[in-house]
Amino acid sequence: MTDPTPPSSDSQSAERQCLERGDLARRKLIEAGLAVFSAMGYEAASTRKLAAEAGVNIAAIPYYFGSKEGLYLAVIAHILDYYQAGLGESLARIRRALADSTTSRAACRALLDDHMRILIRFILQETRVRAQVSHIYIREQLDPTSAFDRLYEGFIRDAHETMAVLVERILGDAIPPLEAKLLGHTMIGQISTFKLSRQTILHDLGWNGFSEENLAEIEKIIMKNIDSIIKSYRADLSTK
């Protein structure tokens, strides 16, 4: 029995070019989705607008993603990858330390400080993509779609649960788990305040943006606040 005729180099090249065009179209649509969904929200964004932004035929959306919702979910998956790339290693480092029963409170506190400094720059440093990601995240907080569960289960829950366990290890078993969770949200919320009130803060302080020098000033205040919170809780817990 003879072997089947191998595909010609021309057919292999054509197939490769087709795959590359498909990958390019998907990437353009996801980039367009980031821009359009962040600016207009999910409901207001039309497939015509999304296709025009990507520079592709409108039929490319159902072809590659099934629907506008499918494209939005692909954008959410892209955002999850973005979060993982920016914060994943810091969170993994914390989880490894928490899994080791010999990790001291001082070491846990150092991990908290390092993670907060990373968060400050990840959330507040200004780039076009970061602004788009933030707008979609804020929209999902204020007016959640069916995609919020993917965003939450894909990254947010683990990030906040890791933070809560870290706070528990720093303060000891006497702190109730609910309070540890709320403290974690409070600490991260300090950074969110500067994000959500960015224009007010820039106008109030006469800043043109969050430069590295300005971020250092913000970091100094936030870290002092965290230190005060931890010292206050330790004092309260020691009297119980």
Secondary structure per residue as TSV (DSSP state, phi and psi in degrees):
chain	resnum	aa	ss	phi	psi
A	1	M	-	360.0	129.2
A	2	T	-	-84.0	150.7
A	3	D	-	-68.3	149.0
A	4	P	-	-64.4	151.2
A	5	T	-	-66.2	123.2
A	6	P	-	-65.2	150.1
A	7	P	-	-62.3	145.5
A	8	S	-	-71.7	160.3
A	9	S	H	-63.2	-30.6
A	10	D	H	-65.9	-42.4
A	11	S	H	-70.1	-36.2
A	12	Q	H	-64.1	-41.2
A	13	S	H	-65.3	-40.7
A	14	A	H	-65.4	-40.2
A	15	E	H	-65.3	-41.6
A	16	R	H	-64.1	-42.3
A	17	Q	H	-63.8	-36.8
A	18	C	H	-64.8	-43.7
A	19	L	H	-64.1	-40.7
A	20	E	H	-65.4	-38.5
A	21	R	H	-65.3	-39.3
A	22	G	H	-64.0	-44.0
A	23	D	H	-62.5	-40.1
A	24	L	H	-65.5	-42.2
A	25	A	H	-64.9	-42.2
A	26	R	H	-61.3	-45.6
A	27	R	H	-62.9	-42.4
A	28	K	H	-63.2	-39.2
A	29	L	H	-69.8	-37.6
A	30	I	H	-66.8	-42.1
A	31	E	H	-63.2	-40.8
A	32	A	H	-65.4	-39.4
A	33	G	H	-61.1	-42.5
A	34	L	H	-57.0	-46.1
A	35	A	H	-69.0	-47.3
A	36	V	H	-76.7	-45.6
A	37	F	H	-64.8	-35.4
A	38	S	H	-68.8	-34.7
A	39	A	H	-82.3	-35.6
A	40	M	H	-114.8	-18.4
A	41	G	-	86.3	165.8
A	42	Y	T	-66.3	-48.9
A	43	E	T	-64.4	-41.6
A	44	A	T	-77.4	-19.6
A	45	A	-	-76.1	120.9
A	46	S	-	-93.4	155.1
A	47	T	H	-63.7	-33.0
A	48	R	H	-62.9	-44.2
A	49	K	H	-64.7	-42.0
A	50	L	H	-63.5	-44.5
A	51	A	H	-65.6	-41.6
A	52	A	H	-63.5	-41.5
A	53	E	H	-62.1	-36.4
A	54	A	H	-82.2	-16.8
A	55	G	T	73.2	34.8
A	56	V	S	-128.0	167.6
A	57	N	-	-68.1	144.5
A	58	I	T	-59.3	-26.1
A	59	A	T	-69.7	-13.8
A	60	A	H	-67.7	-28.2
A	61	I	H	-66.2	-54.3
A	62	P	H	-66.2	-29.3
A	63	Y	H	-66.6	-46.1
A	64	Y	H	-92.8	-28.1
A	65	F	H	-125.1	-5.1
A	66	G	S	88.3	-38.7
A	67	S	S	-171.8	176.2
A	68	K	H	-61.0	-40.5
A	69	E	H	-61.2	-40.8
A	70	G	H	-61.6	-39.2
A	71	L	H	-66.2	-41.5
A	72	Y	H	-62.0	-41.6
A	73	L	H	-64.8	-33.8
A	74	A	H	-67.4	-35.9
A	75	V	H	-64.9	-42.8
A	76	I	H	-61.4	-42.0
A	77	A	H	-61.8	-38.3
A	78	H	H	-63.9	-40.7
A	79	I	H	-64.3	-40.1
A	80	L	H	-61.1	-41.5
A	81	D	H	-62.8	-37.9
A	82	Y	H	-63.8	-45.3
A	83	Y	H	-61.6	-44.0
A	84	Q	H	-63.4	-40.4
A	85	A	H	-65.4	-36.8
A	86	G	H	-84.8	-32.7
A	87	L	H	-124.0	-10.3
A	88	G	H	-59.1	-43.5
A	89	E	H	-68.0	-39.5
A	90	S	H	-62.1	-44.9
A	91	L	H	-66.4	-38.5
A	92	A	H	-64.6	-38.5
A	93	R	H	-62.5	-41.0
A	94	I	H	-65.6	-44.5
A	95	R	H	-62.7	-38.5
A	96	R	H	-63.0	-41.2
A	97	A	H	-67.2	-40.5
A	98	L	H	-67.7	-29.6
A	99	A	H	-73.1	-15.9
A	100	D	-	-97.0	112.8
A	101	S	T	-65.6	-15.9
A	102	T	T	-86.9	-5.6
A	103	T	-	-64.8	124.8
A	104	S	-	-78.4	165.0
A	105	R	H	-62.2	-38.2
A	106	A	H	-62.4	-40.8
A	107	A	H	-66.1	-39.2
A	108	C	H	-64.0	-40.0
A	109	R	H	-64.7	-40.0
A	110	A	H	-62.9	-38.6
A	111	L	H	-65.4	-39.5
A	112	L	H	-61.8	-47.1
A	113	D	H	-61.0	-44.3
A	114	D	H	-61.8	-44.0
A	115	H	H	-65.8	-40.1
A	116	M	H	-64.6	-38.4
A	117	R	H	-64.9	-39.6
A	118	I	H	-64.1	-43.5
A	119	L	H	-61.1	-42.3
A	120	I	H	-56.5	-46.5
A	121	R	H	-75.8	-36.9
A	122	F	H	-62.8	-41.8
A	123	I	H	-80.9	-38.0
A	124	L	H	-100.1	-24.1
A	125	Q	S	-62.6	139.5
A	126	E	-	-101.7	117.4
A	127	T	-	-137.6	163.4
A	128	R	H	-61.4	-48.1
A	129	V	H	-64.2	-42.0
A	130	R	H	-62.0	-38.6
A	131	A	H	-64.8	-41.9
A	132	Q	H	-64.0	-44.9
A	133	V	H	-60.7	-44.7
A	134	S	H	-62.4	-41.3
A	135	H	H	-63.4	-41.0
A	136	I	H	-67.7	-41.5
A	137	Y	H	-61.1	-44.5
A	138	I	H	-66.7	-40.2
A	139	R	H	-60.1	-40.4
A	140	E	H	-69.0	-26.5
A	141	Q	H	-73.9	-43.1
A	142	L	H	-83.5	-35.6
A	143	D	S	-141.3	73.4
A	144	P	-	-63.8	141.6
A	145	T	-	-102.0	-176.1
A	146	S	T	-65.5	-13.9
A	147	A	T	-80.5	-11.8
A	148	F	H	-60.1	-39.7
A	149	D	H	-58.6	-37.0
A	150	R	H	-66.5	-40.6
A	151	L	H	-64.2	-43.8
A	152	Y	I	-68.7	-51.0
A	153	E	I	-70.5	-28.6
A	154	G	I	-76.1	-25.5
A	155	F	I	-155.7	-45.9
A	156	I	I	-60.1	-47.0
A	157	R	H	-60.1	-48.0
A	158	D	H	-61.8	-40.7
A	159	A	H	-62.1	-43.9
A	160	H	H	-76.6	-34.5
A	161	E	H	-66.8	-38.9
A	162	T	H	-62.1	-42.0
A	163	M	H	-62.1	-43.2
A	164	A	H	-64.1	-43.3
A	165	V	H	-65.7	-37.4
A	166	L	H	-62.4	-43.3
A	167	V	H	-62.3	-41.7
A	168	E	H	-59.8	-42.5
A	169	R	H	-67.1	-33.4
A	170	I	H	-71.4	-41.2
A	171	L	H	-94.3	-16.4
A	172	G	-	97.2	171.4
A	173	D	T	-66.5	-17.0
A	174	A	T	-69.5	-20.0
A	175	I	S	-81.3	129.3
A	176	P	-	-64.2	144.1
A	177	P	H	-55.2	-37.4
A	178	L	H	-62.1	-43.5
A	179	E	H	-65.3	-37.3
A	180	A	H	-61.3	-41.4
A	181	K	H	-64.8	-44.8
A	182	L	H	-64.8	-36.3
A	183	L	H	-64.3	-41.7
A	184	G	H	-59.2	-45.5
A	185	H	H	-63.6	-37.5
A	186	T	H	-63.4	-43.1
A	187	M	H	-63.9	-47.6
A	188	I	H	-67.6	-34.0
A	189	G	H	-60.7	-27.4
A	190	Q	H	-60.2	-39.2
A	191	I	H	-70.1	-42.9
A	192	S	H	-58.2	-33.7
A	193	T	H	-58.1	-42.3
A	194	F	H	-70.0	-28.0
A	195	K	H	-75.1	-48.4
A	196	L	H	-72.3	-30.1
A	197	S	T	-107.1	30.0
A	198	R	H	-54.5	-51.3
A	199	Q	H	-65.9	-39.3
A	200	T	H	-61.5	-44.2
A	201	I	H	-66.2	-43.0
A	202	L	H	-62.4	-43.0
A	203	H	H	-66.1	-42.8
A	204	D	H	-64.7	-38.0
A	205	L	H	-97.3	-5.3
A	206	G	T	71.7	26.5
A	207	W	-	-90.6	150.1
A	208	N	S	-87.5	-17.6
A	209	G	S	176.4	-178.8
A	210	F	-	-89.1	83.0
A	211	S	-	-71.8	171.8
A	212	E	H	-61.8	-37.3
A	213	E	H	-64.3	-42.2
A	214	N	H	-67.7	-39.1
A	215	L	H	-62.0	-35.9
A	216	A	H	-63.7	-38.7
A	217	E	H	-65.9	-43.3
A	218	I	H	-63.1	-44.4
A	219	E	H	-58.9	-42.3
A	220	K	H	-59.3	-43.7
A	221	I	H	-67.9	-46.7
A	222	I	H	-62.8	-42.5
A	223	M	H	-67.0	-35.4
A	224	K	H	-64.5	-40.6
A	225	N	H	-63.2	-42.8
A	226	I	H	-63.6	-42.0
A	227	D	H	-60.7	-42.1
A	228	S	H	-65.8	-40.9
A	229	I	H	-61.0	-47.9
A	230	I	H	-64.9	-44.3
A	231	K	H	-62.2	-40.5
A	232	S	H	-64.3	-45.1
A	233	Y	H	-66.7	-39.4
A	234	R	H	-61.9	-41.0
A	235	A	H	-64.1	-43.2
A	236	D	H	-65.7	-44.2
A	237	L	H	-67.8	-30.9
A	238	S	H	-70.3	-19.0
A	239	T	T	-92.6	-5.0
A	240	K	-	-89.3	360.0
